[in-house]
């Protein structure tokens, strides 16, 4: 299991209270290249396959991660991100 996979596993199963924004952006660059926007205090992640699950990801297949103080991401958002990455991997949508 690589470093990135260990990090995602930790976020999914036992997320820390906060993680640095740069760490989250690194994960997003790897898994969601050109599929997210970071503006101000929010990161909006979009993936076309998530449109099939509007009850969890909205009708346009997006979810929002808040950035606390412009520097940190709360554990609840880390868990959602890690769970979404695992979900998309299970669907064969992410490598």
MDAnalysis code that builds the backbone (N, CA, C; Angstrom):
import MDAnalysis as mda
import numpy as np

u = mda.Universe.empty(285, n_residues=95, atom_resindex=np.repeat(np.arange(95), 3), trajectory=True)
u.add_TopologyAttr("name", ["N", "CA", "C"] * 95)
u.add_TopologyAttr("resid", np.arange(1, 96))
u.add_TopologyAttr("resname", ["UNK", "UNK", "UNK", "UNK", "UNK", "UNK", "UNK", "UNK", "UNK", "UNK", "UNK", "UNK", "UNK", "UNK", "UNK", "UNK", "UNK", "UNK", "UNK", "UNK", "UNK", "UNK", "UNK", "UNK", "UNK", "UNK", "UNK", "UNK", "UNK", "UNK", "UNK", "UNK", "UNK", "UNK", "UNK", "UNK", "UNK", "UNK", "UNK", "UNK", "UNK", "UNK", "UNK", "UNK", "UNK", "UNK", "UNK", "UNK", "UNK", "UNK", "UNK", "UNK", "UNK", "UNK", "UNK", "UNK", "UNK", "UNK", "UNK", "UNK", "UNK", "UNK", "UNK", "UNK", "UNK", "UNK", "UNK", "UNK", "UNK", "UNK", "UNK", "UNK", "UNK", "UNK", "UNK", "UNK", "UNK", "UNK", "UNK", "UNK", "UNK", "UNK", "UNK", "UNK", "UNK", "UNK", "UNK", "UNK", "UNK", "UNK", "UNK", "UNK", "UNK", "UNK", "UNK"])
u.atoms.positions = np.array([
    [0.860, -1.175, 0.000],
    [0.000, 0.000, 0.000],
    [0.904, 1.235, 0.000],
    [0.683, 2.101, -0.958],
    [1.481, 3.310, -1.084],
    [1.105, 4.373, -0.065],
    [1.905, 5.395, -0.017],
    [1.706, 6.486, 0.937],
    [0.334, 7.154, 0.748],
    [-0.036, 7.390, -0.509],
    [-1.322, 8.035, -0.802],
    [-2.485, 7.137, -0.366],
    [-2.358, 5.829, -0.623],
    [-3.413, 4.898, -0.228],
    [-3.550, 4.817, 1.290],
    [-2.429, 4.858, 2.000],
    [-2.469, 4.848, 3.462],
    [-3.159, 6.100, 3.990],
    [-2.858, 7.225, 3.376],
    [-3.487, 8.481, 3.783],
    [-4.997, 8.425, 3.572],
    [-5.428, 7.944, 2.406],
    [-6.866, 7.853, 2.127],
    [-7.553, 6.865, 3.064],
    [-6.890, 5.778, 3.368],
    [-7.451, 4.802, 4.302],
    [-7.634, 5.425, 5.680],
    [-6.645, 6.194, 6.114],
    [-6.756, 6.877, 7.408],
    [-7.901, 7.885, 7.389],
    [-7.990, 8.660, 6.316],
    [-9.069, 9.641, 6.218],
    [-10.440, 8.962, 6.232],
    [-10.538, 7.809, 5.602],
    [-11.832, 7.130, 5.517],
    [-12.214, 6.452, 6.834],
    [-11.241, 5.842, 7.517],
    [-11.541, 5.033, 8.697],
    [-11.337, 5.743, 10.024],
    [-10.389, 6.666, 10.083],
    [-10.097, 7.378, 11.324],
    [-9.553, 8.766, 10.983],
    [-10.413, 9.625, 10.444],
    [-9.916, 10.925, 9.983],
    [-9.399, 11.793, 11.125],
    [-8.330, 12.540, 10.852],
    [-7.852, 13.484, 11.865],
    [-8.846, 14.639, 11.994],
    [-8.670, 15.439, 13.007],
    [-9.559, 16.588, 13.194],
    [-9.426, 17.558, 12.022],
    [-8.191, 17.757, 11.550],
    [-7.921, 18.643, 10.416],
    [-6.757, 18.087, 9.602],
    [-6.689, 18.506, 8.343],
    [-5.531, 18.221, 7.491],
    [-5.172, 19.498, 6.751],
    [-3.903, 19.674, 6.422],
    [-3.501, 20.872, 5.690],
    [-4.132, 20.914, 4.291],
    [-4.520, 22.094, 3.902],
    [-5.127, 22.301, 2.581],
    [-4.227, 21.766, 1.474],
    [-2.919, 21.977, 1.578],
    [-1.988, 21.542, 0.535],
    [-2.008, 20.027, 0.362],
    [-2.165, 19.309, 1.467],
    [-2.239, 17.851, 1.407],
    [-3.498, 17.410, 0.655],
    [-4.608, 18.066, 0.929],
    [-5.878, 17.755, 0.264],
    [-5.779, 18.096, -1.229],
    [-5.203, 19.236, -1.550],
    [-5.053, 19.614, -2.957],
    [-4.158, 18.629, -3.702],
    [-3.154, 18.078, -3.040],
    [-2.307, 17.068, -3.655],
    [-3.092, 15.819, -4.016],
    [-3.973, 15.386, -3.118],
    [-4.833, 14.227, -3.389],
    [-5.780, 14.543, -4.543],
    [-6.332, 15.744, -4.529],
    [-7.253, 16.141, -5.602],
    [-6.533, 16.220, -6.943],
    [-5.317, 16.735, -6.961],
    [-4.557, 16.801, -8.212],
    [-4.338, 15.409, -8.790],
    [-4.134, 14.447, -7.925],
    [-3.893, 13.081, -8.391],
    [-5.178, 12.405, -8.884],
    [-6.244, 12.502, -8.103],
    [-7.471, 11.765, -8.408],
    [-8.497, 12.545, -9.230],
    [-8.493, 13.858, -9.132],
    [-9.517, 14.671, -9.793],
    [-8.899, 15.786, -10.630],
    [-7.823, 15.495, -11.325],
    [-7.146, 16.494, -12.152],
    [-8.166, 17.189, -13.065],
    [-8.210, 18.499, -13.022],
    [-9.122, 19.318, -13.834],
    [-10.594, 19.063, -13.534],
    [-10.901, 18.468, -12.387],
    [-12.292, 18.211, -12.023],
    [-12.661, 18.875, -10.700],
    [-11.869, 19.850, -10.292],
    [-12.212, 20.584, -9.082],
    [-11.799, 22.042, -9.245],
    [-12.459, 22.887, -8.456],
    [-12.143, 24.315, -8.422],
    [-11.929, 24.721, -6.971],
    [-10.888, 25.477, -6.743],
    [-10.624, 25.994, -5.407],
    [-10.764, 27.507, -5.455],
    [-11.794, 27.991, -4.770],
    [-12.051, 29.430, -4.722],
    [-12.348, 29.826, -3.287],
    [-11.576, 30.736, -2.776],
    [-11.822, 31.240, -1.429],
    [-11.736, 30.162, -0.382],
    [-12.844, 29.899, 0.276],
    [-12.845, 28.935, 1.373],
    [-13.516, 27.605, 1.015],
    [-13.687, 27.345, -0.278],
    [-14.341, 26.112, -0.700],
    [-13.626, 25.472, -1.888],
    [-13.644, 24.153, -1.870],
    [-13.178, 23.370, -3.004],
    [-14.404, 22.625, -3.527],
    [-14.719, 22.828, -4.790],
    [-15.851, 22.147, -5.411],
    [-15.301, 21.060, -6.325],
    [-15.691, 19.824, -6.041],
    [-15.213, 18.670, -6.795],
    [-16.365, 18.144, -7.631],
    [-16.089, 17.919, -8.918],
    [-17.112, 17.399, -9.832],
    [-16.562, 16.178, -10.550],
    [-17.431, 15.189, -10.713],
    [-17.080, 14.008, -11.502],
    [-18.350, 13.558, -12.220],
    [-18.263, 13.283, -13.508],
    [-19.476, 12.948, -14.265],
    [-20.223, 11.729, -13.727],
    [-19.530, 10.750, -13.194],
    [-20.200, 9.547, -12.689],
    [-21.030, 9.837, -11.446],
    [-20.670, 10.879, -10.705],
    [-21.407, 11.209, -9.485],
    [-22.798, 11.751, -9.786],
    [-23.032, 12.164, -11.031],
    [-24.369, 12.623, -11.419],
    [-25.411, 11.520, -11.254],
    [-24.958, 10.276, -11.317],
    [-25.867, 9.137, -11.173],
    [-26.331, 8.936, -9.731],
    [-25.777, 9.717, -8.807],
    [-26.093, 9.589, -7.389],
    [-26.437, 10.955, -6.799],
    [-27.519, 11.587, -7.312],
    [-27.844, 12.965, -6.895],
    [-28.196, 13.096, -5.415],
    [-28.648, 12.019, -4.787],
    [-28.990, 12.103, -3.367],
    [-27.747, 12.342, -2.499],
    [-26.586, 11.929, -3.001],
    [-25.345, 12.119, -2.260],
    [-24.465, 13.232, -2.825],
    [-24.592, 13.493, -4.143],
    [-23.649, 14.399, -4.793],
    [-24.305, 15.503, -5.608],
    [-25.577, 15.684, -5.483],
    [-26.242, 16.748, -6.223],
    [-26.473, 16.364, -7.673],
    [-27.378, 17.041, -8.336],
    [-27.759, 16.674, -9.705],
    [-26.641, 16.841, -10.736],
    [-25.650, 17.679, -10.439],
    [-24.560, 17.853, -11.401],
    [-23.300, 17.087, -10.993],
    [-23.411, 16.201, -9.996],
    [-22.300, 15.346, -9.605],
    [-21.173, 16.057, -8.903],
    [-21.510, 16.912, -7.958],
    [-20.462, 17.645, -7.244],
    [-20.631, 17.513, -5.733],
    [-19.556, 17.805, -5.035],
    [-19.639, 18.011, -3.598],
    [-18.620, 19.064, -3.211],
    [-18.853, 19.663, -2.057],
    [-18.062, 20.814, -1.621],
    [-17.262, 20.450, -0.370],
    [-16.011, 20.863, -0.367],
    [-15.132, 20.710, 0.782],
    [-14.791, 22.112, 1.270],
    [-15.105, 22.383, 2.524],
    [-14.796, 23.688, 3.101],
    [-13.360, 23.716, 3.602],
    [-12.720, 24.870, 3.414],
    [-11.353, 25.065, 3.890],
    [-11.424, 26.058, 5.042],
    [-11.094, 25.593, 6.217],
    [-11.188, 26.403, 7.433],
    [-10.020, 27.382, 7.505],
    [-10.337, 28.643, 7.595],
    [-9.304, 29.666, 7.699],
    [-8.367, 29.711, 6.506],
    [-8.802, 29.136, 5.398],
    [-7.985, 29.120, 4.198],
    [-6.797, 28.177, 4.268],
    [-6.685, 27.394, 5.366],
    [-5.498, 26.568, 5.557],
    [-5.767, 25.110, 5.891],
    [-6.930, 24.801, 6.481],
    [-7.179, 23.446, 6.969],
    [-8.528, 22.924, 6.498],
    [-8.589, 21.597, 6.352],
    [-9.828, 20.926, 5.974],
    [-10.243, 20.027, 7.139],
    [-11.499, 20.122, 7.538],
    [-12.011, 19.341, 8.664],
    [-12.101, 17.857, 8.304],
    [-12.003, 17.038, 9.348],
    [-12.045, 15.593, 9.188],
    [-13.289, 15.068, 8.498],
    [-14.428, 15.691, 8.734],
    [-15.670, 15.223, 8.105],
    [-15.568, 15.321, 6.581],
    [-14.906, 16.342, 6.079],
    [-14.722, 16.494, 4.638],
    [-13.658, 15.543, 4.103],
    [-12.652, 15.258, 4.926],
    [-11.630, 14.282, 4.531],
    [-12.263, 12.908, 4.358],
    [-13.143, 12.567, 5.280],
    [-13.833, 11.272, 5.204],
    [-14.698, 11.198, 3.949],
    [-15.441, 12.250, 3.660],
    [-16.294, 12.278, 2.466],
    [-15.438, 12.148, 1.200],
    [-14.326, 12.847, 1.151],
    [-13.435, 12.781, -0.003],
    [-12.878, 11.373, -0.174],
    [-12.375, 10.781, 0.906],
    [-11.804, 9.435, 0.835],
    [-12.863, 8.401, 0.456],
    [-14.049, 8.535, 1.007],
    [-15.143, 7.618, 0.684],
    [-15.528, 7.743, -0.784],
    [-15.565, 8.955, -1.296],
    [-15.905, 9.184, -2.702],
    [-14.842, 8.596, -3.619],
    [-13.578, 8.759, -3.278],
    [-12.502, 8.190, -4.088],
    [-12.611, 6.669, -4.102],
    [-12.860, 6.054, -2.945],
    [-13.027, 4.596, -2.882],
    [-14.223, 4.148, -3.718],
    [-15.305, 4.891, -3.621],
    [-16.520, 4.590, -4.384],
    [-16.249, 4.626, -5.885],
    [-15.579, 5.686, -6.343],
    [-15.275, 5.803, -7.768],
    [-14.281, 4.736, -8.218],
    [-13.349, 4.359, -7.358],
    [-12.436, 3.261, -7.685],
    [-13.192, 1.955, -7.858],
    [-14.138, 1.700, -6.945],
    [-14.956, 0.486, -7.028],
    [-15.767, 0.443, -8.322],
    [-16.172, 1.602, -8.806],
    [-16.911, 1.682, -10.057],
    [-15.999, 1.602, -11.268],
    [-14.695, 1.619, -11.042],
    [-13.735, 1.585, -12.146],
    [-13.527, 2.933, -12.798],
    [-13.893, 4.011, -12.103],
    [-13.780, 5.353, -12.655],
    [-12.473, 6.050, -12.303],
    [-11.764, 5.537, -11.310],
    [-10.478, 6.108, -10.918],
    [-9.464, 4.973, -10.837],
    [-8.215, 5.325, -11.127],
    [-7.140, 4.316, -11.064],
    [-6.608, 4.118, -9.679],
])
